[in-house]
Amino acid sequence: MAEQFSVNKINGKCLMLLTEGHLHELGISCVGDRILLSELVGLLKKKKREVDLSASKWSGVTPAPGIAYKEDCGECCLAYFCPCCLPKTYWRVTGQGVFYKREPPCGLWTEVRTEYMDYRFFKDLELKTTRKFLCCCTATELEMYVDDHDSSAAQKEGEPPNPGAFYPHVLRHPEARNVEQLIRNAWNKVRLVAE
């Protein structure tokens, strides 16, 4: 069969489009071979969809560079003089959901925390413009409201837990507007498939 594939210029893209009719045209007369090849092509298609969904569409780190994305003078000084003393959050947006990993400052013995937000559990997205750093700079942030089982993780400190409330996961980054569009498109695809 390899010779028939090379003579007919069946490359990777063509292989993904092959049907049982195409296999018959190629002269593969054995039904068992056609069934086996159709099954293998189906597995390749499934694997390609999985790879496309898990591929990173955007990744970034917060706090982002620039004084507009720092809370106050102290955080700005830490970022400039001792960047390892600043806690960081690493974000990755895929076709399945949003991953983020919070790393504590270098001197603390607290654990690294990893979260995954599946688009199936998203409730709302809100893009905001906020004033930071003594109200002289404008920062863009994206609030993601997710019905996650551990909503207390995103809960604001000092507030009592509220089982019906969704606390936002906040991404404050200069590219938040682009990230919001990426997430909204992927979220809409997931909702269309679910319906």
URLIN-V617450 format. One record per residue. N is the residue number from 1. RES is the residue in three letters. SS is DSSP state (A for helix, B for strand, O for the rest). PHI is phi in radians with two decimals (NA if undefined). Layout:
n:N res:RES ss:SS phi:PHI
n:N res:RES ss:SS phi:PHI
This chain:
n:1 res:MET ss:O phi:NA
n:2 res:ALA ss:A phi:-1.05
n:3 res:GLU ss:A phi:-1.14
n:4 res:GLN ss:A phi:-1.11
n:5 res:PHE ss:A phi:-1.18
n:6 res:SER ss:A phi:-1.24
n:7 res:VAL ss:A phi:-1.10
n:8 res:ASN ss:O phi:-1.59
n:9 res:LYS ss:O phi:0.93
n:10 res:ILE ss:O phi:-1.49
n:11 res:ASN ss:O phi:-1.72
n:12 res:GLY ss:A phi:-1.04
n:13 res:LYS ss:A phi:-1.16
n:14 res:CYS ss:A phi:-1.14
n:15 res:LEU ss:A phi:-1.05
n:16 res:MET ss:A phi:-1.21
n:17 res:LEU ss:A phi:-1.75
n:18 res:LEU ss:O phi:-1.10
n:19 res:THR ss:O phi:-2.07
n:20 res:GLU ss:A phi:-1.13
n:21 res:GLY ss:A phi:-1.12
n:22 res:HIS ss:A phi:-1.10
n:23 res:LEU ss:A phi:-1.11
n:24 res:HIS ss:A phi:-1.14
n:25 res:GLU ss:A phi:-1.09
n:26 res:LEU ss:O phi:-1.24
n:27 res:GLY ss:O phi:1.60
n:28 res:ILE ss:O phi:-1.48
n:29 res:SER ss:O phi:-1.53
n:30 res:CYS ss:O phi:-1.27
n:31 res:VAL ss:A phi:-1.06
n:32 res:GLY ss:A phi:-1.05
n:33 res:ASP ss:A phi:-1.14
n:34 res:ARG ss:A phi:-1.11
n:35 res:ILE ss:A phi:-1.13
n:36 res:LEU ss:A phi:-1.09
n:37 res:LEU ss:A phi:-1.12
n:38 res:SER ss:A phi:-1.08
n:39 res:GLU ss:A phi:-1.12
n:40 res:LEU ss:A phi:-1.15
n:41 res:VAL ss:A phi:-1.12
n:42 res:GLY ss:A phi:-1.06
n:43 res:LEU ss:A phi:-1.14
n:44 res:LEU ss:A phi:-1.09
n:45 res:LYS ss:A phi:-1.09
n:46 res:LYS ss:A phi:-1.10
n:47 res:LYS ss:A phi:-1.12
n:48 res:LYS ss:A phi:-1.11
n:49 res:ARG ss:A phi:-1.07
n:50 res:GLU ss:A phi:-1.11
n:51 res:VAL ss:A phi:-1.13
n:52 res:ASP ss:A phi:-1.10
n:53 res:LEU ss:A phi:-1.21
n:54 res:SER ss:A phi:-1.55
n:55 res:ALA ss:O phi:-1.18
n:56 res:SER ss:B phi:-1.30
n:57 res:LYS ss:B phi:-1.66
n:58 res:TRP ss:B phi:-2.78
n:59 res:SER ss:B phi:-2.53
n:60 res:GLY ss:B phi:-2.90
n:61 res:VAL ss:B phi:-2.17
n:62 res:THR ss:B phi:-2.13
n:63 res:PRO ss:O phi:-1.19
n:64 res:ALA ss:O phi:-1.32
n:65 res:PRO ss:O phi:-1.10
n:66 res:GLY ss:O phi:1.82
n:67 res:ILE ss:A phi:-1.21
n:68 res:ALA ss:A phi:-1.15
n:69 res:TYR ss:A phi:-1.85
n:70 res:LYS ss:O phi:-1.92
n:71 res:GLU ss:O phi:-1.20
n:72 res:ASP ss:O phi:-2.74
n:73 res:CYS ss:A phi:-1.10
n:74 res:GLY ss:A phi:-1.06
n:75 res:GLU ss:A phi:-1.17
n:76 res:CYS ss:A phi:-1.15
n:77 res:CYS ss:A phi:-1.13
n:78 res:LEU ss:A phi:-1.03
n:79 res:ALA ss:A phi:-1.10
n:80 res:TYR ss:A phi:-1.47
n:81 res:PHE ss:A phi:-1.56
n:82 res:CYS ss:O phi:-2.51
n:83 res:PRO ss:A phi:-1.05
n:84 res:CYS ss:A phi:-1.27
n:85 res:CYS ss:A phi:-1.50
n:86 res:LEU ss:O phi:-1.77
n:87 res:PRO ss:O phi:-1.13
n:88 res:LYS ss:B phi:-2.16
n:89 res:THR ss:B phi:-2.15
n:90 res:TYR ss:B phi:-1.76
n:91 res:TRP ss:B phi:-1.91
n:92 res:ARG ss:B phi:-2.54
n:93 res:VAL ss:B phi:-1.82
n:94 res:THR ss:B phi:-2.16
n:95 res:GLY ss:O phi:-1.32
n:96 res:GLN ss:O phi:-1.75
n:97 res:GLY ss:B phi:3.07
n:98 res:VAL ss:B phi:-2.04
n:99 res:PHE ss:B phi:-1.90
n:100 res:TYR ss:B phi:-2.54
n:101 res:LYS ss:B phi:-2.24
n:102 res:ARG ss:B phi:-1.73
n:103 res:GLU ss:B phi:-1.91
n:104 res:PRO ss:O phi:-1.29
n:105 res:PRO ss:O phi:-1.05
n:106 res:CYS ss:O phi:-1.04
n:107 res:GLY ss:O phi:-1.50
n:108 res:LEU ss:O phi:-1.75
n:109 res:TRP ss:O phi:-1.74
n:110 res:THR ss:O phi:-1.67
n:111 res:GLU ss:O phi:-1.43
n:112 res:VAL ss:O phi:-1.34
n:113 res:ARG ss:B phi:-1.99
n:114 res:THR ss:B phi:-2.03
n:115 res:GLU ss:B phi:-2.23
n:116 res:TYR ss:B phi:-2.29
n:117 res:MET ss:B phi:-2.02
n:118 res:ASP ss:B phi:-1.39
n:119 res:TYR ss:A phi:-1.06
n:120 res:ARG ss:A phi:-1.11
n:121 res:PHE ss:A phi:-1.86
n:122 res:PHE ss:B phi:-1.23
n:123 res:LYS ss:B phi:-1.91
n:124 res:ASP ss:B phi:-2.87
n:125 res:LEU ss:B phi:-2.23
n:126 res:GLU ss:B phi:-2.44
n:127 res:LEU ss:B phi:-1.65
n:128 res:LYS ss:B phi:-2.23
n:129 res:THR ss:B phi:-2.01
n:130 res:THR ss:B phi:-2.15
n:131 res:ARG ss:B phi:-1.75
n:132 res:LYS ss:B phi:-2.27
n:133 res:PHE ss:O phi:0.93
n:134 res:LEU ss:O phi:1.07
n:135 res:CYS ss:O phi:1.08
n:136 res:CYS ss:O phi:-1.78
n:137 res:CYS ss:B phi:-2.20
n:138 res:THR ss:B phi:-1.87
n:139 res:ALA ss:B phi:-2.12
n:140 res:THR ss:B phi:-1.77
n:141 res:GLU ss:B phi:-2.41
n:142 res:LEU ss:B phi:-2.00
n:143 res:GLU ss:B phi:-1.76
n:144 res:MET ss:B phi:-1.97
n:145 res:TYR ss:B phi:-1.72
n:146 res:VAL ss:B phi:-2.26
n:147 res:ASP ss:O phi:-1.47
n:148 res:ASP ss:O phi:-1.61
n:149 res:HIS ss:O phi:-1.10
n:150 res:ASP ss:O phi:-1.98
n:151 res:SER ss:A phi:-1.17
n:152 res:SER ss:A phi:-1.19
n:153 res:ALA ss:A phi:-1.15
n:154 res:ALA ss:O phi:-1.64
n:155 res:GLN ss:O phi:-1.13
n:156 res:LYS ss:O phi:-1.26
n:157 res:GLU ss:O phi:-1.14
n:158 res:GLY ss:O phi:1.53
n:159 res:GLU ss:O phi:-1.67
n:160 res:PRO ss:O phi:-1.22
n:161 res:PRO ss:O phi:-1.11
n:162 res:ASN ss:O phi:-2.21
n:163 res:PRO ss:O phi:-1.06
n:164 res:GLY ss:O phi:-1.56
n:165 res:ALA ss:O phi:-1.64
n:166 res:PHE ss:O phi:-1.93
n:167 res:TYR ss:O phi:-1.64
n:168 res:PRO ss:B phi:-1.32
n:169 res:HIS ss:B phi:-1.68
n:170 res:VAL ss:B phi:-1.88
n:171 res:LEU ss:B phi:-1.96
n:172 res:ARG ss:B phi:-1.78
n:173 res:HIS ss:O phi:-2.73
n:174 res:PRO ss:O phi:-1.06
n:175 res:GLU ss:O phi:-1.66
n:176 res:ALA ss:A phi:-1.02
n:177 res:ARG ss:A phi:-1.12
n:178 res:ASN ss:A phi:-1.17
n:179 res:VAL ss:A phi:-1.11
n:180 res:GLU ss:A phi:-1.05
n:181 res:GLN ss:A phi:-1.19
n:182 res:LEU ss:A phi:-1.06
n:183 res:ILE ss:A phi:-1.14
n:184 res:ARG ss:A phi:-1.08
n:185 res:ASN ss:A phi:-1.10
n:186 res:ALA ss:A phi:-1.15
n:187 res:TRP ss:A phi:-1.10
n:188 res:ASN ss:A phi:-1.10
n:189 res:LYS ss:A phi:-1.08
n:190 res:VAL ss:A phi:-1.13
n:191 res:ARG ss:A phi:-1.15
n:192 res:LEU ss:A phi:-1.12
n:193 res:VAL ss:A phi:-1.18
n:194 res:ALA ss:A phi:-1.19
n:195 res:GLU ss:O phi:-1.43
